Amino acid sequence: TTATGCGSAPSFTNGVWTQSGICYNISSCSPGYDATRAPTHSRCVQNSWSPSALSCPPLDCGQPVIANAASVTLSGGTIYQSSATVACKTGFTGTRTSSTISCQTTGKWTDYKCLVTTPVISSASTSTSITVTFSVNPV
């Protein structure tokens, strides 16, 4: 359906839009996209759509904060579907087999922790001897 004088509907991405008279209104955004930051409608004004395109922007997960991480390297920013590689500090080990985390549909990063590495003792001795040598300087 077209509004008088405006021609085809405006372009839509990452969401569902409904028509009401000479307006298209946001109905919902796709998972991983933010309805609160999307334009709420497009209206036929003087034979053109304003705005001419409607899109739900991706959720922003913000900077990943991981305790005891030596570094977190982002690939593609902090928005939905971006990824980051985590390197734990010396003496710490990641809780996942992959060191890559991603910005999820929830607007949060994949759960990842750097935990203290438990030392492994390969062999134990049943007796210990210590030799201490003293030397006396004459006064």
Short mmCIF file of the C-alpha atoms (twelve columns), coordinates in Angstrom:
data_MODEL
# 
_entry.id   MODEL 
# 
loop_
_atom_site.group_PDB 
_atom_site.id 
_atom_site.type_symbol 
_atom_site.label_atom_id 
_atom_site.label_alt_id 
_atom_site.label_comp_id 
_atom_site.label_asym_id 
_atom_site.label_seq_id 
_atom_site.Cartn_x 
_atom_site.Cartn_y 
_atom_site.Cartn_z 
_atom_site.pdbx_PDB_model_num 
ATOM 1   C CA . THR A 1   0.000  0.000   0.000  1 
ATOM 2   C CA . THR A 2   1.181  3.547   -0.690 1 
ATOM 3   C CA . ALA A 3   0.255  6.864   0.851  1 
ATOM 4   C CA . THR A 4   -1.036 9.446   -1.628 1 
ATOM 5   C CA . GLY A 5   1.894  11.111  -3.368 1 
ATOM 6   C CA . CYS A 6   4.652  9.300   -1.464 1 
ATOM 7   C CA . GLY A 7   4.933  6.189   -3.602 1 
ATOM 8   C CA . SER A 8   6.399  2.995   -2.147 1 
ATOM 9   C CA . ALA A 9   6.842  2.541   1.576  1 
ATOM 10  C CA . PRO A 10  10.103 3.727   3.191  1 
ATOM 11  C CA . SER A 11  12.838 1.112   3.536  1 
ATOM 12  C CA . PHE A 12  12.770 -0.962  6.733  1 
ATOM 13  C CA . THR A 13  15.661 -2.813  8.407  1 
ATOM 14  C CA . ASN A 14  16.004 -4.825  11.606 1 
ATOM 15  C CA . GLY A 15  12.402 -4.531  12.664 1 
ATOM 16  C CA . VAL A 16  8.685  -4.843  11.960 1 
ATOM 17  C CA . TRP A 17  6.696  -1.786  10.963 1 
ATOM 18  C CA . THR A 18  2.936  -1.291  10.567 1 
ATOM 19  C CA . GLN A 19  1.076  1.163   8.361  1 
ATOM 20  C CA . SER A 20  -1.561 3.468   9.755  1 
ATOM 21  C CA . GLY A 21  -2.917 5.939   7.222  1 
ATOM 22  C CA . ILE A 22  -0.031 8.086   5.995  1 
ATOM 23  C CA . CYS A 23  2.380  6.787   8.674  1 
ATOM 24  C CA . TYR A 24  4.502  3.721   9.210  1 
ATOM 25  C CA . ASN A 25  5.034  2.978   12.896 1 
ATOM 26  C CA . ILE A 26  7.560  0.753   14.630 1 
ATOM 27  C CA . SER A 27  5.953  -2.459  15.842 1 
ATOM 28  C CA . SER A 28  9.050  -4.260  17.138 1 
ATOM 29  C CA . CYS A 29  12.776 -4.605  16.544 1 
ATOM 30  C CA . SER A 30  14.570 -7.829  15.675 1 
ATOM 31  C CA . PRO A 31  16.493 -9.540  18.513 1 
ATOM 32  C CA . GLY A 32  19.755 -7.681  19.133 1 
ATOM 33  C CA . TYR A 33  18.334 -4.344  17.981 1 
ATOM 34  C CA . ASP A 34  17.156 -1.412  20.093 1 
ATOM 35  C CA . ALA A 35  13.580 -0.107  19.798 1 
ATOM 36  C CA . THR A 36  14.301 2.713   22.265 1 
ATOM 37  C CA . ARG A 37  16.804 4.309   19.855 1 
ATOM 38  C CA . ALA A 38  14.820 3.719   16.650 1 
ATOM 39  C CA . PRO A 39  12.713 6.381   14.947 1 
ATOM 40  C CA . THR A 40  9.124  5.720   16.027 1 
ATOM 41  C CA . HIS A 41  7.480  6.460   12.678 1 
ATOM 42  C CA . SER A 42  7.842  7.665   9.099  1 
ATOM 43  C CA . ARG A 43  5.233  10.024  7.736  1 
ATOM 44  C CA . CYS A 44  4.219  11.066  4.219  1 
ATOM 45  C CA . VAL A 45  5.022  14.784  4.113  1 
ATOM 46  C CA . GLN A 46  4.897  16.826  0.889  1 
ATOM 47  C CA . ASN A 47  5.084  13.731  -1.330 1 
ATOM 48  C CA . SER A 48  8.063  12.095  0.420  1 
ATOM 49  C CA . TRP A 49  8.664  9.858   3.415  1 
ATOM 50  C CA . SER A 50  10.195 11.526  6.451  1 
ATOM 51  C CA . PRO A 51  12.469 9.896   7.460  1 
ATOM 52  C CA . SER A 52  12.977 8.028   4.194  1 
ATOM 53  C CA . ALA A 53  14.375 4.921   5.903  1 
ATOM 54  C CA . LEU A 54  13.429 3.240   9.171  1 
ATOM 55  C CA . SER A 55  15.917 1.087   11.044 1 
ATOM 56  C CA . CYS A 56  16.313 -0.321  14.518 1 
ATOM 57  C CA . PRO A 57  19.943 0.293   15.542 1 
ATOM 58  C CA . PRO A 58  21.980 -2.570  17.054 1 
ATOM 59  C CA . LEU A 59  22.211 -2.875  20.839 1 
ATOM 60  C CA . ASP A 60  25.462 -1.599  22.322 1 
ATOM 61  C CA . CYS A 61  27.094 -3.920  24.876 1 
ATOM 62  C CA . GLY A 62  29.608 -1.247  25.932 1 
ATOM 63  C CA . GLN A 63  33.239 -2.022  26.732 1 
ATOM 64  C CA . PRO A 64  33.684 -5.557  28.091 1 
ATOM 65  C CA . VAL A 65  34.860 -5.472  31.706 1 
ATOM 66  C CA . ILE A 66  36.633 -8.656  32.783 1 
ATOM 67  C CA . ALA A 67  38.464 -8.794  36.112 1 
ATOM 68  C CA . ASN A 68  42.054 -10.069 35.880 1 
ATOM 69  C CA . ALA A 69  42.198 -9.706  32.103 1 
ATOM 70  C CA . ALA A 70  45.554 -8.501  30.753 1 
ATOM 71  C CA . SER A 71  43.857 -7.320  27.563 1 
ATOM 72  C CA . VAL A 72  40.539 -7.281  25.734 1 
ATOM 73  C CA . THR A 73  40.858 -6.687  21.968 1 
ATOM 74  C CA . LEU A 74  37.668 -5.598  20.200 1 
ATOM 75  C CA . SER A 75  36.789 -6.671  16.651 1 
ATOM 76  C CA . GLY A 76  34.087 -4.494  15.134 1 
ATOM 77  C CA . GLY A 77  33.228 -2.293  18.090 1 
ATOM 78  C CA . THR A 78  30.835 -2.912  20.980 1 
ATOM 79  C CA . ILE A 79  27.517 -3.414  19.150 1 
ATOM 80  C CA . TYR A 80  25.397 -6.558  18.651 1 
ATOM 81  C CA . GLN A 81  27.330 -9.355  16.868 1 
ATOM 82  C CA . SER A 82  30.742 -7.731  17.549 1 
ATOM 83  C CA . SER A 83  33.420 -9.898  19.113 1 
ATOM 84  C CA . ALA A 84  36.418 -9.459  21.395 1 
ATOM 85  C CA . THR A 85  39.390 -11.609 22.337 1 
ATOM 86  C CA . VAL A 86  40.305 -11.879 26.023 1 
ATOM 87  C CA . ALA A 87  43.797 -12.597 27.357 1 
ATOM 88  C CA . CYS A 88  44.005 -13.302 31.094 1 
ATOM 89  C CA . LYS A 89  46.851 -11.986 33.251 1 
ATOM 90  C CA . THR A 90  49.722 -14.323 34.096 1 
ATOM 91  C CA . GLY A 91  48.571 -16.725 36.799 1 
ATOM 92  C CA . PHE A 92  44.943 -16.610 35.625 1 
ATOM 93  C CA . THR A 93  43.009 -18.881 33.242 1 
ATOM 94  C CA . GLY A 94  39.833 -18.231 31.255 1 
ATOM 95  C CA . THR A 95  36.650 -20.126 32.114 1 
ATOM 96  C CA . ARG A 96  35.829 -20.944 28.481 1 
ATOM 97  C CA . THR A 97  37.704 -23.023 25.917 1 
ATOM 98  C CA . SER A 98  37.548 -20.103 23.477 1 
ATOM 99  C CA . SER A 99  38.996 -16.726 24.406 1 
ATOM 100 C CA . THR A 100 36.534 -14.993 22.049 1 
ATOM 101 C CA . ILE A 101 33.415 -13.353 23.481 1 
ATOM 102 C CA . SER A 102 30.552 -11.714 21.575 1 
ATOM 103 C CA . CYS A 103 27.925 -9.043  22.064 1 
ATOM 104 C CA . GLN A 104 24.648 -10.979 22.433 1 
ATOM 105 C CA . THR A 105 20.982 -10.201 21.612 1 
ATOM 106 C CA . THR A 106 20.576 -9.252  25.296 1 
ATOM 107 C CA . GLY A 107 23.006 -6.321  24.976 1 
ATOM 108 C CA . LYS A 108 25.527 -8.131  27.197 1 
ATOM 109 C CA . TRP A 109 28.838 -9.814  26.412 1 
ATOM 110 C CA . THR A 110 29.240 -13.600 26.550 1 
ATOM 111 C CA . ASP A 111 30.103 -14.573 30.133 1 
ATOM 112 C CA . TYR A 112 33.873 -14.921 30.615 1 
ATOM 113 C CA . LYS A 113 36.013 -14.917 33.748 1 
ATOM 114 C CA . CYS A 114 39.742 -15.047 34.408 1 
ATOM 115 C CA . LEU A 115 40.241 -17.264 37.477 1 
ATOM 116 C CA . VAL A 116 43.387 -17.881 39.518 1 
ATOM 117 C CA . THR A 117 45.306 -20.810 38.092 1 
ATOM 118 C CA . THR A 118 45.675 -23.631 40.623 1 
ATOM 119 C CA . PRO A 119 49.305 -24.757 40.746 1 
ATOM 120 C CA . VAL A 120 49.878 -28.395 39.928 1 
ATOM 121 C CA . ILE A 121 52.420 -30.266 42.018 1 
ATOM 122 C CA . SER A 122 53.881 -33.031 39.887 1 
ATOM 123 C CA . SER A 123 55.661 -34.896 42.649 1 
ATOM 124 C CA . ALA A 124 56.022 -34.562 46.383 1 
ATOM 125 C CA . SER A 125 58.916 -35.578 48.581 1 
ATOM 126 C CA . THR A 126 58.291 -37.249 51.921 1 
ATOM 127 C CA . SER A 127 61.385 -35.781 53.526 1 
ATOM 128 C CA . THR A 128 63.040 -32.425 53.285 1 
ATOM 129 C CA . SER A 129 66.509 -31.479 54.299 1 
ATOM 130 C CA . ILE A 130 67.909 -27.997 54.576 1 
ATOM 131 C CA . THR A 131 71.540 -27.201 54.940 1 
ATOM 132 C CA . VAL A 132 72.420 -23.942 56.625 1 
ATOM 133 C CA . THR A 133 76.000 -22.780 56.788 1 
ATOM 134 C CA . PHE A 134 77.125 -20.196 59.337 1 
ATOM 135 C CA . SER A 135 80.406 -18.443 59.327 1 
ATOM 136 C CA . VAL A 136 81.778 -16.489 62.222 1 
ATOM 137 C CA . ASN A 137 84.023 -13.504 61.702 1 
ATOM 138 C CA . PRO A 138 86.556 -13.003 64.466 1 
ATOM 139 C CA . VAL A 139 86.275 -9.621  66.141 1 
# 
